[in-house]
Structures are given as structure tokens and as C-alpha cells.
Amino acid sequence: MTSRPILTLALAALVATPTTAQPAPAPERNILTWPMPETVSPEGRAMAAAMLAQPMPNPVPPVEVQRQMIGGMQEAMGAQLQQRHGVRVEASTIAGVPVRIIYPKGVTELGKGPVLLNLHGGGFRVDSGSLTETIPIAALTGVPVVAVLYRLAPENPYPAALDDALAVYQALEKDRKASQIIVYGTSAGAVLSGELVAKLTSLNKPMPAALGFFSGSADLSQSGDSESWMPSPTGEKTLAETVAPYIDKTDPADPVLSPIHGDISGFPPTLLVSSTRDALLSGTSIFARALMERDVDARLVVFDGLPHAFWAYMDIPEAAQANALMAQFFKRHLRIADEAGQLRQIQ
């Protein structure tokens, strides 16, 4: 048996090993330095390489300039998608909140039928998805999409965006049952989508037919592992740091701001999508596990090798695959909800 003094000396010797005998530290590995795997399509590898070759502005421009830049990109990509999919985009207001309504072919008005409610991404600071997250989905589902142009931070911290989302949701619910509404969002929009369902839970309101939670987090009080090795392009180290202007003075563990700290057992069927080079892979997968632990019908899909929210801005086969998965999930749950309503009427 080794005595304690000898063990202590052995440990001390290990610690005191000359630095010249230690291997050189491995270079930092993150999305900026890893080669793209062969599992990603050639188009995906080429687009990722082209994007990484474009230097980020240094310093990062003010939020007003960011909004102009991202807004211009949304308009340009949206115009291409609108022409490709033959949808109609209408600027409107619902419950006093500005929205974009995306009508698929053959649909001329919202009426009282099924509708998809989109909460766009953009870090709560810009609109980076009210067109690119919605046009393909409207075309693939044949269901109109209402994209909420909620108030942005830092001018309007929590709960301003949630209040806008709730107002639009409740206005839509006046003309249809909750079972004919699906809520979905990407990135900050995924965070906000979870918050909206948590708010409905706290109000004892009926749940929407389903939730699409695409690359987000349901816990703004702590950081997941993927945030440590997938750096933010704008320099923030964690999601909490990125959305600090949105959180403002609210307790990050508030059960509506961070639904994982509240009762999520009644959440609707949820599809969660992320990718292996997504800083929010941890947040998305942790929420998926929490839902499944509470017996919620939750399904997690993780794409290989691609960056955060790639389906919203990359014109590659995997983006088409992701949108098709989302649309299939939405159509299935709207059909289930419709069939359940018909059964109730028959009974």
C-alpha cells in the first residue's frame, strides 16, 4: 500500500515536470478553423467557406447600422425566395403590432383557418428572418404565416417582444381555435416562442397545436458547452451576454423568460432543430431533454457540420431539407388537430 507522503511526492513530481517536456498546446479549434466535414454537401462547404472568408467589421457597427444592413439582406433574399416560391408578402398590423403576412399560392386571406405564427431571429436586436424563415415554410405547408415584427432591444427590453407576440397570438385565436395555430421561431425567435408558450401556460390558456423551436435556449440563466467552442461572430462569449440588453433587469431564471425553470409538462408537441457547429446546440438539446423527461412529445434533429440557423440564410440542400422537415411537422400536427376537432363534433 502506498503511504500518503510517497503519494504526495509522486503528485508533486508530476506537477513539477519541466514545461519543455510537455507537448505544445493544441491550436484553438472552432468554426473559424475547423475544415468542413465531407458529410456536408459541396454547396454547403462552398458557402460556408465563402462566408468565413468575409471579415467581420471591426469594430462592430452600431445597432442602427446593423438593422439597415440585415434589413437589406432580408429584403434581397426575400425577393428571391418570393419569386421562387410564388408567395405573396403583405405588410399589415394585428392588434396594433406590425406584421408580415406570407400567403402561399391560392390563399388570399387569413380567414379563420390554420395559421403559423413566426417569431423571427436576430438576437432581439435586428430582424434576420421574418422573410427567410417564413417564405419557404408558407410555400411548403400551404398555410399562411404571420411574422411578428416585435419591438427590439435595447430600446425595448423584456417583456416588450413577448407582449407583442402574445397580442398577435390572442388576436389570431379570436378567429380560430388554439389547435389551429402553430408557433415557431429561430434563434432569438426560438427563445421567444418558448417564452410565449410559457406565458400561455401561466395564463391557463389552451396550447397551440405545436411548437417549432429552432436553435434556441429555454434557459437564459446559464451557458451550455457549445457556446464555449462556437464563438459569436460579434464577439460575445455566451448567449446571456448576447441578449443582455433584452433581459435587462429581469431575473434570468424567471420561469417565463427561461421556461425550463417553470412548468413545461403541458407544452405542445415540439420539434427542435440545431446543428453541430451551432453555438446554441447545447441550449436546444438541453431543452429537448427537459421536455422528454416531462413526457412531452419532443423531437430533436441535429444537422452535421453546419453553422447556427443555417436554414434561414444558406441556399444549400441542407436548408431545403430542414425546411421540409419543419413543414412536414407543422402539416402533420395541424392535420391531427383538425381530425381531433372533427371527432369531437361527431361525438
N, C-alpha and C positions, 0 to 999 in steps of 0.2 A: 504494500500500500504506500502511495506517495505521501510524504509528510507535507504539511501546509507550507513550511519555509522553502522546501525544494520546489513545490508547485509555484510559489510566488516568484522565486528566482527564474524559473523557466518562462513564466509570463513576462517578466521584466526583460529577459533576454530577447524575446520575440519583439517587444515594443522597441527595444534599443537597437534593432537591426539597422545597420547603416543604410541611409537613403540610396546610396549608389547601388545597393543590391536589389532594390525594389524595381519592378517594371515601371516604365513610364506611364503616366495616366493616359487612359484612353481618351481620344478626342470626343468632345461633346457630340452626342447624336440626337438629332431632332429632325423635324420635317424639312429643315433647310439643308441638311447634309446627307440624309439617307437616300440612296438610289431607290427609284420607284420599282416595286416588285413586278415580276412577269405576270402575276395574277391580274394586274390592271390592264385594261385594253390599251392598244397602241395609241388610240386617240386620247385616252386619259393620261397616259405617260407624257405625251407630247404637250398637252395643255398644261399639265402641272409644271413641266419644265419651263414652259414659256412664262407662266405666272411667276415662278420663283426667280426667273431672270430679270424681272422688273423690280428695280429697287423701290423700297418704301420711302415716301417723303420723309425727310429728316430736317427739321422737326415735323411731327405730325401736325397737319393744318388744323385750325380752329374748327369747332363742330359745325359752324355755319358753312364753311367751305366743304367739309366732309359731306354735308347734306346735299350741296349742289352737285358735287362730283358723283356721289352714289345715286342721286336722283336722275342725273343724266344717263348713267349706266342702266338704271331700271327702265327708263323711257326707251332707250335704244334696244335693249334686249327684249323688252315687252313688245315693241313694234314688230320685231322679227317673229316672236312667238305668236302674236296675234294673227299675222299673215299666214304662218304655218298651220295653225290650228283652226282658223276661221271663226274665232270667237269675237264677241263684241264687248268692249270695255266702256263702262259708263261711270262717270263721276256723279256722286249723289250724297245725300245725308240721310242718316237714320237716327232717330232720337236725338237730333242735334249734333251728331258726330259725323264727320266726313268719312265716306267710304268709297271704295271702288267695287262695282258690281261687275262680275265677269259672266256673261251669258254664253253658254255653248250654242252650237248650231241648232236652230229650231226652237230655241227658248227666247221669248221676247219680254217676259216679265217674271218677277219673283213669285207672284201669285200666292198660293197657300200650300204649295208642295214642299218637298225636301229642299234643304239648303245647306251649304257648307260655309262655316264661319272661319275665316282665316285671320290669324294674328301674326303679322309679319316679323321677320328678324331684323337685326340691325343694332344690337346692343342697347336697345331702348333709346338710342341717340339719333339714329338715322332710319330711313325706310329702305331696306335692302331686299325686299321680297314681295311687296304687295302685287306685283305683276308676275315675276318669275316663279313664285311659289303657287300661283293661282291659275294661270292660263292653261298649263298642261293638265292640271287636275280637273278643271271645268270641262275641258275637251274630252278627257278620258272617261269621266263619270257621266257626262251629260246632265250634270246638276249645276245650277248657278252657284257661284262663290261670292260671298260678301267679304271683302278685305277691309278690316277696320283700320283707319288711319288715326290711330290713338295718339294722344298727346305724348311728347317726347321729353326725356330728361336731357340736361339737368334743370331746364326751366320748370318741368312738371314731374316731380318725383312721385314715387308710390304714395297713394294708390290711384293717381290720375289715369294711367293707362288701363288699370283694372276697372275703374269706374266707367270708362268709355266702352270697354269690351262688354261689361255687364249691361250697360244701357242698350247697346245694339242687340245683344243676345235676347234680352227681355222683350224688345220691340218685335223681333222675329218670332218669338214664342207666342205673341198675341194672335198671329195668323196661322199657327201650326203647333202641333204638339212637340214637346222636347224630343220625343223619339224620332222626329223628322229633321233634327238638327245635328250636325257633327261639327265639333270644334277641333281645329288643328293649327299648328304653328311650328316654325323652325327657329332654332337658336333662342334669341330673346322671346320670340313668339311662342316657342315651346314652353318656356318658363311661364309666360303669361297665360297660356292655355291651361296649364296645370293650376295656376292661381284662380282662373275663372271657375274651373270645376270645383276647387276647394271652397270658393266663395258660395257657389250654388249649394254645396253640401252644408255650409254653415247656416244658410238661409232655409234649409229643409226643402229645397226646390227639386223637382224631378230632374234626373240626369239626362244629358243629351244621349243620342244613340251610340256615340263612340267618341274617342279622343285620339287625335294624331299628335304624338309627342316626338318631334323630330330634332334630335341633337340639342338637348337642353339639360336642365337640372331642376330638381324639386327640392333642393336644399342649398340655400344661399349662405348658410352659416358655416360651411366648411368646404375645403377643396379636395377634389379627387386626384388620384395619381396621374391621370392623363394630362392634367393641367401643368404638371411639373416637367414633362418632356415634350409637350407640344406648345411652343411659345406663341403668345398672341402676336399677330403682325404689328399691332400698335404699341407693344411694349409691356402691357400689363402682365403680371405673373399669374394671377388667378381670376376666376370668374367673378368672385366677390369684389376684387379690385376693379375689374372692368365695369361692373354695374353699380359701383358705389354711389354714383350720382342718382341712380334710380332708387336704391334702397334708402338713401338719405338717413333719417333718424329712426327708421323703423327697426325693431329687433329682427335681425336676420333669421332667427328661429321662430318668428311669428308663423302660426300654422296655416295662414293663407298665403303669405309671401313665400314660405317654404313648406309646401303641402305635406312633405314627408314627416313633419313634426305634428301633423294633425291626423284626423280620421280619414284614411283613404280607402277603407274597406268597401265603400259604396261607389267607388269610381266606375265609370262605364268601361266596356271593352277598350283596350288601349294598344295601339301599335306604336312601338318605339324604334326609331331608326338612327343609326350612327355609323361611324367608320373608324378604322384602326389608327388613322392619323388625325383624329378629331380630339381637340382639347376637352370636349365635353363627352367623350366616350364614357368616362367614369360616372359622371352625373347621370347620363342616360341609363347606363346599365344598373347603377345602384337603385334608381327609381323603379326600373323593371323588376328587380328582385324584390323590392319592398311591396310592389303591387301583387306579385305572385305569392308572396308569403301571406298576404291577406286574402288570397283566393280570388283575386280579380283576374279576369281573362286578359292577360298581358302577353304580348309577343314582341320579342326583341330581334331586330335584324341588323347585323353589323357587316358593312361592306369592307373589303380588304384594300388597304393601301391608299385610300383617298382622303382628302382633307375635309375640314369642317363644313357641313352643309353643302356639299358639292352639287347636289341635285338642284340647287337654287340658282346656280350661275355657270355650271360647266356643261357645255354642249357635247356630251360624250355618251356612249352606250349605257354606262352605269347609271347616269342621271335618268335616262329613259326607263331603265329597269326599276329604279327607286320610285319614280312617279307612277309606274304601272302597278307596283306593289301597293302603294298608298291608295290609288284609285280603286283597286280591287277590294281592298279592306273596307273602304268607305261604301262602295256599292253593296257589298255583302251585308253590312250592318244596317244600312238603310232599308234593304230588302227584308231583313229579319224583323226590323221594327215595323214595317208595313204589314208583313204577314201576321205578326202578333196582334196588330190592330184589327185586321180582318177577322182573326179568330175570335177576338173579344166581341166583335159585332155579331158574329154567327152565334156565339153562345148567348 
